[in-house]
Amino acid sequence: MTSTPARTAASTETALAAFERETPQVLISDIAMPGEHGYSLIQTVRARSSGQGGRIPAIALTAYVRAEDRERALAAGYNRHLSKPIDSIDLASAVAELVQRA
């Protein structure tokens, strides 16, 4: 697998625009974002075809840490739910695990 640089987006709208330019290998998203929330983002991504990134491995990285928050994130389409703050090694391990399974 070729390594690509990380891209950032400040909102759901800019994240989806970035998808139009280049499909990332992994999506890491907060749930609480300006405008639309991370649930809208993953639902829009999951509605895309596989060739357009619809099956991309996705992590919800959020301060919403209750069991029902985890369940909602997974039901929305995220593969993993991780709480903030997170150790960078733990985040890297979660990303590697998802990419390996994909």
Secondary structure, DSSP 4 states (H G I P E B T S, - for coil): ---------SSHHHHHHHHHH---S-EEE-SS-SSS-HHHHHHHHHTS-GGGTTT--EEEEES--SHHHHHHHHHHT-SEEEESS--HHHHHHHHHHHHHH-
